[in-house]
């Protein structure tokens, strides 16, 4: 966890990953502006996640700014 995340008290679930709810997403693209290294927009303006791990503080900010609440931390799939 980065120093910024610890200072701000931002945490994420253990072994959690950033995910986009494609049904809820309305394609505003704010997430791609906040996380340009981790999220690129497709030809219609919808987000595509890259394999790189996002900064938890920036990812949390992108989650808060998403007008459709389509971006979130999720845990690993249940076995």
ChimeraX attribute file (.defattr): number of C-alpha atoms within 10 A of each C-alpha:
attribute: neighborCount
match mode: 1-to-1
recipient: residues
	/A:1	11
	/A:2	11
	/A:3	9
	/A:4	13
	/A:5	16
	/A:6	12
	/A:7	8
	/A:8	9
	/A:9	9
	/A:10	16
	/A:11	14
	/A:12	18
	/A:13	10
	/A:14	10
	/A:15	9
	/A:16	13
	/A:17	14
	/A:18	18
	/A:19	15
	/A:20	19
	/A:21	13
	/A:22	13
	/A:23	8
	/A:24	12
	/A:25	17
	/A:26	16
	/A:27	18
	/A:28	14
	/A:29	18
	/A:30	16
	/A:31	27
	/A:32	19
	/A:33	13
	/A:34	17
	/A:35	17
	/A:36	14
	/A:37	15
	/A:38	20
	/A:39	21
	/A:40	18
	/A:41	17
	/A:42	11
	/A:43	7
	/A:44	7
	/A:45	13
	/A:46	18
	/A:47	24
	/A:48	15
	/A:49	18
	/A:50	12
	/A:51	9
	/A:52	9
	/A:53	12
	/A:54	18
	/A:55	16
	/A:56	19
	/A:57	20
	/A:58	16
	/A:59	22
	/A:60	20
	/A:61	15
	/A:62	20
	/A:63	22
	/A:64	15
	/A:65	14
	/A:66	18
	/A:67	17
	/A:68	15
	/A:69	15
	/A:70	18
	/A:71	23
	/A:72	18
	/A:73	19
	/A:74	15
	/A:75	13
	/A:76	11
	/A:77	6
	/A:78	4
	/A:79	3
